[in-house]
Amino acid sequence: MSESTVILDATAIQRVLTRIAHEIAERNDVGTDVVLIGIPTGGDHLAQRLSTILSGIWNQPVPVGILDVSMHRDDLDQRAAPKVFPTVIPFDVTGKTVVLVDDVLFSGRTTRAAMDALNDFGRPRRIQLAVLVDRGHRELPIKADFVGKNVPTAREEKISLMLTESGASRDEVILKRQ
């Protein structure tokens, strides 16, 4: 029997994203140097929401892109057929501070794949990582710069992000125990 617990509701998600946006603004004085790149499925929608908040803080638009990492993963041989999403980066990342945005940080392998994929689009001045949830269990030496919520989990547990942009009836983050 599986058990589900809501760890962030819509209000908490908005509060966390607002805090992360302010942390990004504090760490990056020049807003024109910052671009956001979301990792599907979840990070792309979160990046768009962060862009809206940051645009209000900096009084200027913050560019947003989407980066598919499926063909850069190191476990391609262990998957039947990777689900590929479109990559849309309508700006040059060279010399910019790229904030990679993902929903859940787990092993760190998706982040490593994202950094590899990003090399195809230029050479950023620096890369920062923003995640809604950090659940631990890192397999690579990767640490998020901006974390919404730390949720210690067991390896067999799952964390799911439900967003209205993805067709969910409401925004929430759910912890599923087996």
C-alpha positions, -999 to +999 in steps of 0.1 A: +000+000+000+014+034-009+009+065+011+010+101-002+018+133+017+015+168+003+047+185+013+041+218-006+007+232-015+001+260-040+006+287-015+039+272-002+051+267-038+045+304-045+062+315-013+092+293-020+096+306-056+093+342-043+121+334-018+143+317-044+138+347-068+149+371-041+180+350-034+188+349-071+185+387-072+207+391-041+234+369-055+234+385-089+236+422-088+232+428-126+199+414-138+207+418-174+234+391-170+210+365-157+191+340-178+169+311-166+169+277-182+144+251-171+148+214-173+116+195-184+093+183-169+087+208-142+118+229-142+107+246-174+074+258-158+092+268-126+117+288-146+089+307-163+073+315-129+107+326-115+112+348-145+079+366-138+089+372-102+124+384-111+111+407-138+091+424-111+122+427-088+146+439-115+120+459-135+131+442-167+124+409-185+144+379-176+150+355-205+138+319-201+148+289-221+141+251-220+169+226-221+162+189-228+189+167-213+176+133-222+204+126-248+231+137-225+222+114-196+247+087-186+220+061-182+208+060-218+217+023-221+194+015-191+163+031-206+141+017-233+136+049-252+142+083-237+113+108-238+127+138-257+114+173-252+121+203-273+151+225-264+143+262-268+171+287-259+163+319-279+193+338-266+231+335-263+243+320-230+279+331-236+291+354-208+258+351-189+249+337-155+227+308-163+204+296-136+194+260-143+160+254-128+148+219-119+119+205-098+137+179-077+174+174-070+182+137-063+213+119-076+227+150-094+228+131-127+202+153-144+221+184-134+254+170-148+236+162-181+222+197-182+256+212-178+269+190-206+240+199-229+244+236-221+279+235-236+262+231-271+248+267-267+279+286-256+301+292-226+283+308-197+302+330-173+288+308-145+261+283-138+239+283-108+213+257-098+178+264-084+156+235-073+122+234-057+130+203-036+163+187-026+157+151-015+193+141-009+210+108-021+236+126-043+258+103-065+278+132-079+294+162-062+265+186-071+249+211-047+221+235-055+227+272-050+190+279-043+168+253-026+131+257-019+127+228+005+150+201+018+131+168+021+151+139+035+137+108+017+143+070+015+157+059-019+125+041-028+103+071-021+092+094-049+086+131-051+061+144-077+055+180-087+020+187-099+015+220-117-015+235-135+007+242-165+012+205-169-026+198-166-029+192-129-059+205-111-038+223-086-002+230-077+014+207-052+045+186-044+037+151-032+059+126-013+049+090-022+059+062+001+057+025-010 
